[in-house]
Structures are given as C-alpha cells and as structure tokens.
C-alpha cells in the first residue's frame, strides 16, 4: 500500500523502544502517545502514537497517507508504522494543541 511506504516496525520493536509503553506523552480521543528510543535505547528519540481500536487503523492509514506526502517545516515526518501505531520524531516542546492552546503566554 502507498500509505505504508515508510519503515514498517513490528509491535515488539515498538514495545521495546517505548520500554513497554512506560512513558506516556499524551492522549487524544482515539490514541495515546508514548516516548521511545529506537536502536536499543541508543538511537533516535521518537513518539509512538498507539490507536485505541480497529477504527484507529483507518485513521492511521489516512494520517500516514497525508503526512507522507507533505513536505513542510511545520509538519512532522513519518518515520514508520506498525499495526495500529504511527512513529514520528519526538518533539520536546509538546504537541500542536499544547503550543496553540496551553502556552503560558497564550490567549
């Protein structure tokens, strides 16, 4: 499939990368986001978005399809996916909702 053109991770690889989903970074209506490190703890820091249901698989496919086609400084690069999960670079300043709605100087 076109939406799976990035690295395909196994569920076990992402379980190891996130230390068994030990560090939750956020939660939305359909997914939880966990912090992880690829490469046996010595590699790239990532965010692993784990969808809550099979409906999440459709959302995941749609999200990867769109994000993998967009090249822009303000859009996250998709590093890969696993069944029901999306892997992106980790951003230490939080997510877009945090920046727009919960910043100290925000409205």
N, CA, C and O atoms as a GROMACS GRO file, in nm:
protein
  428
    1UNK      N    1   0.083  -0.120   0.000
    1UNK     CA    2   0.000   0.000   0.000
    1UNK      C    3   0.087   0.125   0.000
    1UNK      O    4   0.198   0.124   0.054
    2UNK      N    5   0.037   0.231  -0.060
    2UNK     CA    6   0.108   0.358  -0.065
    2UNK      C    7   0.130   0.418   0.073
    2UNK      O    8   0.236   0.475   0.099
    3UNK      N    9   0.032   0.404   0.162
    3UNK     CA   10   0.043   0.465   0.295
    3UNK      C   11   0.150   0.399   0.380
    3UNK      O   12   0.188   0.456   0.482
    4UNK      N   13   0.199   0.283   0.343
    4UNK     CA   14   0.298   0.212   0.423
    4UNK      C   15   0.436   0.222   0.360
    4UNK      O   16   0.517   0.131   0.374
    5UNK      N   17   0.464   0.333   0.292
    5UNK     CA   18   0.591   0.347   0.222
    5UNK      C   19   0.709   0.373   0.315
    5UNK      O   20   0.823   0.366   0.271
    6UNK      N   21   0.685   0.403   0.441
    6UNK     CA   22   0.790   0.427   0.538
    6UNK      C   23   0.829   0.296   0.605
    6UNK      O   24   0.778   0.190   0.569
    7UNK      N   25   0.918   0.302   0.703
    7UNK     CA   26   0.963   0.182   0.773
    7UNK      C   27   0.846   0.113   0.842
    7UNK      O   28   0.763   0.177   0.906
    8UNK      N   29   0.841  -0.017   0.827
    8UNK     CA   30   0.741  -0.097   0.896
    8UNK      C   31   0.808  -0.159   1.018
    8UNK      O   32   0.902  -0.239   1.006
    9UNK      N   33   0.760  -0.122   1.136
    9UNK     CA   34   0.812  -0.176   1.260
    9UNK      C   35   0.723  -0.289   1.307
    9UNK      O   36   0.604  -0.293   1.275
   10UNK      N   37   0.779  -0.380   1.383
   10UNK     CA   38   0.695  -0.481   1.447
   10UNK      C   39   0.642  -0.421   1.577
   10UNK      O   40   0.700  -0.328   1.632
   11UNK      N   41   0.532  -0.476   1.624
   11UNK     CA   42   0.476  -0.432   1.752
   11UNK      C   43   0.580  -0.454   1.862
   11UNK      O   44   0.593  -0.370   1.952
   12UNK      N   45   0.652  -0.564   1.856
   12UNK     CA   46   0.755  -0.594   1.957
   12UNK      C   47   0.867  -0.490   1.956
   12UNK      O   48   0.914  -0.449   2.062
   13UNK      N   49   0.911  -0.446   1.836
   13UNK     CA   50   1.015  -0.342   1.827
   13UNK      C   51   0.971  -0.214   1.898
   13UNK      O   52   1.050  -0.152   1.969
   14UNK      N   53   0.845  -0.175   1.879
   14UNK     CA   54   0.797  -0.052   1.940
   14UNK      C   55   0.770  -0.070   2.089
   14UNK      O   56   0.780   0.025   2.166
   15UNK      N   57   0.737  -0.191   2.129
   15UNK     CA   58   0.721  -0.220   2.271
   15UNK      C   59   0.855  -0.204   2.342
   15UNK      O   60   0.862  -0.148   2.452
   16UNK      N   61   0.961  -0.254   2.279
   16UNK     CA   62   1.096  -0.240   2.336
   16UNK      C   63   1.139  -0.093   2.334
   16UNK      O   64   1.193  -0.042   2.432
   17UNK      N   65   1.115  -0.024   2.222
   17UNK     CA   66   1.156   0.116   2.208
   17UNK      C   67   1.090   0.206   2.311
   17UNK      O   68   1.150   0.303   2.356
   18UNK      N   69   0.967   0.173   2.351
   18UNK     CA   70   0.894   0.255   2.448
   18UNK      C   71   0.904   0.202   2.590
   18UNK      O   72   0.834   0.250   2.679
   19UNK      N   73   0.989   0.103   2.611
   19UNK     CA   74   1.003   0.039   2.743
   19UNK      C   75   0.867  -0.010   2.792
   19UNK      O   76   0.824   0.020   2.903
   20UNK      N   77   0.801  -0.086   2.705
   20UNK     CA   78   0.668  -0.141   2.732
   20UNK      C   79   0.564  -0.031   2.759
   20UNK      O   80   0.480  -0.043   2.848
   21UNK      N   81   0.573   0.076   2.679
   21UNK     CA   82   0.479   0.189   2.686
   21UNK      C   83   0.479   0.255   2.824
   21UNK      O   84   0.374   0.288   2.878
   22UNK      N   85   0.599   0.273   2.880
   22UNK     CA   86   0.614   0.324   3.016
   22UNK      C   87   0.599   0.476   3.027
   22UNK      O   88   0.556   0.526   3.131
   23UNK      N   89   0.634   0.550   2.921
   23UNK     CA   90   0.634   0.696   2.932
   23UNK      C   91   0.531   0.757   2.837
   23UNK      O   92   0.558   0.781   2.720
   24UNK      N   93   0.412   0.781   2.891
   24UNK     CA   94   0.305   0.839   2.810
   24UNK      C   95   0.328   0.989   2.797
   24UNK      O   96   0.350   1.058   2.896
   25UNK      N   97   0.323   1.039   2.673
   25UNK     CA   98   0.345   1.181   2.647
   25UNK      C   99   0.214   1.255   2.623
   25UNK      O  100   0.210   1.378   2.633
   26UNK      N  101   0.109   1.183   2.592
   26UNK     CA  102  -0.018   1.248   2.564
   26UNK      C  103  -0.126   1.149   2.530
   26UNK      O  104  -0.101   1.030   2.512
   27UNK      N  105  -0.249   1.201   2.523
   27UNK     CA  106  -0.362   1.116   2.489
   27UNK      C  107  -0.467   1.200   2.420
   27UNK      O  108  -0.496   1.312   2.461
   28UNK      N  109  -0.522   1.145   2.314
   28UNK     CA  110  -0.630   1.211   2.242
   28UNK      C  111  -0.753   1.124   2.244
   28UNK      O  112  -0.759   1.026   2.319
   29UNK      N  113  -0.850   1.157   2.162
   29UNK     CA  114  -0.973   1.082   2.159
   29UNK      C  115  -0.959   0.942   2.107
   29UNK      O  116  -1.034   0.853   2.147
   30UNK      N  117  -0.864   0.919   2.017
   30UNK     CA  118  -0.851   0.788   1.956
   30UNK      C  119  -0.714   0.724   1.975
   30UNK      O  120  -0.692   0.612   1.928
   31UNK      N  121  -0.621   0.793   2.043
   31UNK     CA  122  -0.486   0.737   2.053
   31UNK      C  123  -0.412   0.790   2.176
   31UNK      O  124  -0.446   0.895   2.231
   32UNK      N  125  -0.312   0.714   2.218
   32UNK     CA  126  -0.218   0.754   2.322
   32UNK      C  127  -0.083   0.770   2.255
   32UNK      O  128  -0.052   0.700   2.158
   33UNK      N  129  -0.001   0.864   2.306
   33UNK     CA  130   0.132   0.886   2.252
   33UNK      C  131   0.235   0.853   2.359
   33UNK      O  132   0.225   0.898   2.473
   34UNK      N  133   0.334   0.771   2.320
   34UNK     CA  134   0.438   0.728   2.413
   34UNK      C  135   0.574   0.770   2.361
   34UNK      O  136   0.597   0.774   2.240
   35UNK      N  137   0.664   0.801   2.452
   35UNK     CA  138   0.801   0.835   2.418
   35UNK      C  139   0.881   0.708   2.403
   35UNK      O  140   0.861   0.612   2.476
   36UNK      N  141   0.974   0.709   2.308
   36UNK     CA  142   1.056   0.592   2.287
   36UNK      C  143   1.190   0.628   2.227
   36UNK      O  144   1.214   0.742   2.187
   37UNK      N  145   1.278   0.528   2.220
   37UNK     CA  146   1.409   0.543   2.158
   37UNK      C  147   1.433   0.422   2.070
   37UNK      O  148   1.431   0.308   2.118
   38UNK      N  149   1.455   0.447   1.943
   38UNK     CA  150   1.486   0.338   1.850
   38UNK      C  151   1.632   0.299   1.863
   38UNK      O  152   1.713   0.378   1.910
   39UNK      N  153   1.666   0.180   1.823
   39UNK     CA  154   1.806   0.137   1.824
   39UNK      C  155   1.854   0.092   1.961
   39UNK      O  156   1.964   0.129   2.003
   40UNK      N  157   1.775   0.012   2.031
   40UNK     CA  158   1.813  -0.042   2.162
   40UNK      C  159   1.851   0.065   2.262
   40UNK      O  160   1.946   0.048   2.339
   41UNK      N  161   1.777   0.175   2.262
   41UNK     CA  162   1.800   0.280   2.360
   41UNK      C  163   1.913   0.376   2.328
   41UNK      O  164   1.938   0.468   2.405
   42UNK      N  165   1.981   0.356   2.216
   42UNK     CA  166   2.094   0.443   2.181
   42UNK      C  167   2.072   0.520   2.052
   42UNK      O  168   2.164   0.583   2.000
   43UNK      N  169   1.951   0.515   2.000
   43UNK     CA  170   1.924   0.575   1.870
   43UNK      C  171   1.839   0.700   1.878
   43UNK      O  172   1.853   0.780   1.970
   44UNK      N  173   1.752   0.714   1.783
   44UNK     CA  174   1.668   0.832   1.767
   44UNK      C  175   1.551   0.832   1.864
   44UNK      O  176   1.485   0.730   1.883
   45UNK      N  177   1.525   0.947   1.926
   45UNK     CA  178   1.409   0.962   2.014
   45UNK      C  179   1.285   0.979   1.927
   45UNK      O  180   1.285   1.056   1.831
   46UNK      N  181   1.180   0.906   1.961
   46UNK     CA  182   1.058   0.906   1.880
   46UNK      C  183   0.934   0.917   1.968
   46UNK      O  184   0.938   0.895   2.089
   47UNK      N  185   0.825   0.951   1.902
   47UNK     CA  186   0.692   0.946   1.963
   47UNK      C  187   0.617   0.834   1.891
   47UNK      O  188   0.616   0.828   1.768
   48UNK      N  189   0.555   0.747   1.969
   48UNK     CA  190   0.479   0.635   1.914
   48UNK      C  191   0.332   0.660   1.947
   48UNK      O  192   0.292   0.657   2.063
   49UNK      N  193   0.252   0.682   1.844
   49UNK     CA  194   0.109   0.706   1.860
   49UNK      C  195   0.039   0.572   1.844
   49UNK      O  196   0.041   0.512   1.736
   50UNK      N  197  -0.024   0.526   1.953
   50UNK     CA  198  -0.092   0.395   1.952
   50UNK      C  199  -0.242   0.417   1.955
   50UNK      O  200  -0.298   0.471   2.051
   51UNK      N  201  -0.307   0.373   1.848
   51UNK     CA  202  -0.451   0.391   1.835
   51UNK      C  203  -0.526   0.292   1.922
   51UNK      O  204  -0.482   0.178   1.941
   52UNK      N  205  -0.640   0.334   1.974
   52UNK     CA  206  -0.713   0.258   2.074
   52UNK      C  207  -0.798   0.145   2.018
   52UNK      O  208  -0.830   0.052   2.091
   53UNK      N  209  -0.837   0.149   1.890
   53UNK     CA  210  -0.930   0.050   1.838
   53UNK      C  211  -0.900   0.018   1.693
   53UNK      O  212  -0.810   0.077   1.633
   54UNK      N  213  -0.974  -0.076   1.638
   54UNK     CA  214  -0.959  -0.108   1.497
   54UNK      C  215  -1.001   0.009   1.409
   54UNK      O  216  -0.951   0.024   1.298
   55UNK      N  217  -1.090   0.091   1.458
   55UNK     CA  218  -1.125   0.213   1.384
   55UNK      C  219  -1.000   0.299   1.371
   55UNK      O  220  -0.985   0.373   1.273
   56UNK      N  221  -0.911   0.289   1.467
   56UNK     CA  222  -0.785   0.362   1.461
   56UNK      C  223  -0.701   0.322   1.342
   56UNK      O  224  -0.623   0.404   1.292
   57UNK      N  225  -0.715   0.198   1.293
   57UNK     CA  226  -0.639   0.155   1.175
   57UNK      C  227  -0.674   0.241   1.054
   57UNK      O  228  -0.586   0.277   0.976
   58UNK      N  229  -0.801   0.274   1.038
   58UNK     CA  230  -0.843   0.360   0.928
   58UNK      C  231  -0.786   0.500   0.946
   58UNK      O  232  -0.739   0.561   0.850
   59UNK      N  233  -0.792   0.551   1.069
   59UNK     CA  234  -0.736   0.684   1.096
   59UNK      C  235  -0.586   0.683   1.073
   59UNK      O  236  -0.531   0.779   1.018
   60UNK      N  237  -0.519   0.577   1.114
   60UNK     CA  238  -0.375   0.564   1.095
   60UNK      C  239  -0.341   0.567   0.946
   60UNK      O  240  -0.251   0.640   0.905
   61UNK      N  241  -0.411   0.490   0.866
   61UNK     CA  242  -0.386   0.486   0.722
   61UNK      C  243  -0.404   0.625   0.661
   61UNK      O  244  -0.324   0.668   0.578
   62UNK      N  245  -0.510   0.693   0.702
   62UNK     CA  246  -0.538   0.826   0.650
   62UNK      C  247  -0.428   0.924   0.691
   62UNK      O  248  -0.380   1.002   0.608
   63UNK      N  249  -0.389   0.922   0.818
   63UNK     CA  250  -0.287   1.012   0.868
   63UNK      C  251  -0.152   0.989   0.799
   63UNK      O  252  -0.087   1.085   0.758
   64UNK      N  253  -0.110   0.864   0.786
   64UNK     CA  254   0.016   0.833   0.720
   64UNK      C  255   0.010   0.873   0.574
   64UNK      O  256   0.108   0.926   0.520
   65UNK      N  257  -0.101   0.848   0.509
   65UNK     CA  258  -0.116   0.884   0.369
   65UNK      C  259  -0.095   1.033   0.347
   65UNK      O  260  -0.027   1.074   0.254
   66UNK      N  261  -0.153   1.113   0.433
   66UNK     CA  262  -0.140   1.259   0.419
   66UNK      C  263   0.000   1.305   0.459
   66UNK      O  264   0.065   1.378   0.384
   67UNK      N  265   0.046   1.263   0.576
   67UNK     CA  266   0.175   1.312   0.626
   67UNK      C  267   0.293   1.268   0.539
   67UNK      O  268   0.392   1.342   0.528
   68UNK      N  269   0.284   1.152   0.478
   68UNK     CA  270   0.396   1.105   0.396
   68UNK      C  271   0.408   1.181   0.265
   68UNK      O  272   0.511   1.174   0.198
   69UNK      N  273   0.304   1.253   0.227
   69UNK     CA  274   0.306   1.330   0.102
   69UNK      C  275   0.341   1.477   0.123
   69UNK      O  276   0.377   1.546   0.028
   70UNK      N  277   0.331   1.524   0.247
   70UNK     CA  278   0.354   1.665   0.275
   70UNK      C  279   0.500   1.687   0.315
   70UNK      O  280   0.553   1.617   0.401
   71UNK      N  281   0.563   1.784   0.253
   71UNK     CA  282   0.698   1.824   0.290
   71UNK      C  283   0.691   1.970   0.330
   71UNK      O  284   0.678   2.059   0.246
   72UNK      N  285   0.700   1.995   0.461
   72UNK     CA  286   0.690   2.131   0.514
   72UNK      C  287   0.760   2.135   0.649
   72UNK      O  288   0.755   2.037   0.724
   73UNK      N  289   0.822   2.244   0.680
   73UNK     CA  290   0.897   2.258   0.806
   73UNK      C  291   0.809   2.241   0.928
   73UNK      O  292   0.859   2.203   1.034
   74UNK      N  293   0.679   2.268   0.918
   74UNK     CA  294   0.589   2.261   1.033
   74UNK      C  295   0.508   2.132   1.041
   74UNK      O  296   0.416   2.122   1.122
   75UNK      N  297   0.540   2.035   0.956
   75UNK     CA  298   0.469   1.908   0.956
   75UNK      C  299   0.567   1.797   0.990
   75UNK      O  300   0.675   1.787   0.931
   76UNK      N  301   0.529   1.713   1.086
   76UNK     CA  302   0.615   1.603   1.128
   76UNK      C  303   0.639   1.503   1.017
   76UNK      O  304   0.548   1.470   0.940
   77UNK      N  305   0.760   1.456   1.010
   77UNK     CA  306   0.795   1.348   0.917
   77UNK      C  307   0.748   1.216   0.978
   77UNK      O  308   0.767   1.193   1.097
   78UNK      N  309   0.689   1.132   0.898
   78UNK     CA  310   0.651   0.998   0.943
   78UNK      C  311   0.773   0.909   0.927
   78UNK      O  312   0.825   0.892   0.817
   79UNK      N  313   0.818   0.850   1.038
   79UNK     CA  314   0.932   0.761   1.033
   79UNK      C  315   0.891   0.619   0.998
   79UNK      O  316   0.968   0.544   0.937
   80UNK      N  317   0.770   0.582   1.038
   80UNK     CA  318   0.722   0.447   1.009
   80UNK      C  319   0.594   0.418   1.081
   80UNK      O  320   0.531   0.505   1.141
   81UNK      N  321   0.555   0.290   1.074
   81UNK     CA  322   0.431   0.248   1.137
   81UNK      C  323   0.440   0.101   1.175
   81UNK      O  324   0.531   0.029   1.133
   82UNK      N  325   0.346   0.060   1.256
   82UNK     CA  326   0.325  -0.079   1.294
   82UNK      C  327   0.174  -0.096   1.299
   82UNK      O  328   0.102   0.004   1.296
   83UNK      N  329   0.124  -0.217   1.307
   83UNK     CA  330  -0.022  -0.232   1.316
   83UNK      C  331  -0.080  -0.148   1.431
   83UNK      O  332  -0.049  -0.170   1.548
   84UNK      N  333  -0.164  -0.052   1.395
   84UNK     CA  334  -0.229   0.033   1.494
   84UNK      C  335  -0.140   0.141   1.554
   84UNK      O  336  -0.180   0.203   1.653
   85UNK      N  337  -0.021   0.164   1.497
   85UNK     CA  338   0.071   0.263   1.554
   85UNK      C  339   0.139   0.345   1.445
   85UNK      O  340   0.160   0.299   1.333
   86UNK      N  341   0.174   0.468   1.482
   86UNK     CA  342   0.244   0.561   1.395
   86UNK      C  343   0.368   0.610   1.469
   86UNK      O  344   0.361   0.641   1.588
   87UNK      N  345   0.483   0.617   1.400
   87UNK     CA  346   0.609   0.660   1.461
   87UNK      C  347   0.655   0.789   1.396
   87UNK      O  348   0.669   0.796   1.274
   88UNK      N  349   0.678   0.892   1.478
   88UNK     CA  350   0.726   1.021   1.432
   88UNK      C  351   0.844   1.064   1.520
   88UNK      O  352   0.865   1.007   1.626
   89UNK      N  353   0.920   1.165   1.476
   89UNK     CA  354   1.025   1.216   1.564
   89UNK      C  355   0.964   1.271   1.693
   89UNK      O  356   0.851   1.319   1.693
   90UNK      N  357   1.038   1.264   1.800
   90UNK     CA  358   0.995   1.321   1.927
   90UNK      C  359   1.022   1.471   1.927
   90UNK      O  360   1.131   1.515   1.891
   91UNK      N  361   0.923   1.550   1.968
   91UNK     CA  362   0.938   1.694   1.980
   91UNK      C  363   0.928   1.731   2.127
   91UNK      O  364   0.825   1.708   2.191
   92UNK      N  365   1.034   1.788   2.182
   92UNK     CA  366   1.038   1.813   2.326
   92UNK      C  367   0.945   1.924   2.372
   92UNK      O  368   0.918   1.933   2.492
   93UNK      N  369   0.895   2.007   2.284
   93UNK     CA  370   0.810   2.118   2.325
   93UNK      C  371   0.662   2.086   2.323
   93UNK      O  372   0.580   2.177   2.329
   94UNK      N  373   0.625   1.961   2.313
   94UNK     CA  374   0.486   1.922   2.317
   94UNK      C  375   0.423   1.916   2.180
   94UNK      O  376   0.491   1.928   2.078
   95UNK      N  377   0.292   1.898   2.180
   95UNK     CA  378   0.221   1.886   2.053
   95UNK      C  379   0.162   2.020   2.010
   95UNK      O  380   0.171   2.118   2.083
   96UNK      N  381   0.102   2.023   1.893
   96UNK     CA  382   0.047   2.146   1.840
   96UNK      C  383  -0.063   2.203   1.929
   96UNK      O  384  -0.070   2.324   1.948
   97UNK      N  385  -0.148   2.118   1.985
   97UNK     CA  386  -0.253   2.164   2.075
   97UNK      C  387  -0.192   2.235   2.195
   97UNK      O  388  -0.243   2.340   2.236
   98UNK      N  389  -0.085   2.181   2.252
   98UNK     CA  390  -0.018   2.246   2.365
   98UNK      C  391   0.031   2.385   2.326
   98UNK      O  392   0.011   2.482   2.400
   99UNK      N  393   0.095   2.394   2.211
   99UNK     CA  394   0.152   2.520   2.166
   99UNK      C  395   0.043   2.624   2.142
   99UNK      O  396   0.057   2.740   2.180
  100UNK      N  397  -0.067   2.581   2.079
  100UNK     CA  398  -0.172   2.676   2.043
  100UNK      C  399  -0.264   2.714   2.159
  100UNK      O  400  -0.309   2.829   2.166
  101UNK      N  401  -0.293   2.621   2.249
  101UNK     CA  402  -0.398   2.644   2.346
  101UNK      C  403  -0.354   2.648   2.492
  101UNK      O  404  -0.430   2.696   2.577
  102UNK      N  405  -0.236   2.600   2.523
  102UNK     CA  406  -0.198   2.589   2.664
  102UNK      C  407  -0.065   2.657   2.697
  102UNK      O  408  -0.009   2.633   2.804
  103UNK      N  409  -0.016   2.740   2.609
  103UNK     CA  410   0.110   2.807   2.638
  103UNK      C  411   0.089   2.914   2.743
  103UNK      O  412  -0.020   2.968   2.757
  104UNK      N  413   0.195   2.944   2.818
  104UNK     CA  414   0.186   3.042   2.926
  104UNK      C  415   0.144   3.180   2.876
  104UNK      O  416   0.072   3.252   2.945
  105UNK      N  417   0.187   3.218   2.758
  105UNK     CA  418   0.154   3.350   2.705
  105UNK      C  419   0.035   3.348   2.612
  105UNK      O  420   0.002   3.451   2.552
  106UNK      N  421  -0.031   3.232   2.598
  106UNK     CA  422  -0.142   3.218   2.504
  106UNK      C  423  -0.268   3.284   2.551
  106UNK      O  424  -0.277   3.329   2.665
  107UNK      N  425  -0.365   3.288   2.464
  107UNK     CA  426  -0.495   3.352   2.495
  107UNK      C  427  -0.578   3.268   2.585
  107UNK      O  428  -0.689   3.307   2.620
   0.00000   0.00000   0.00000
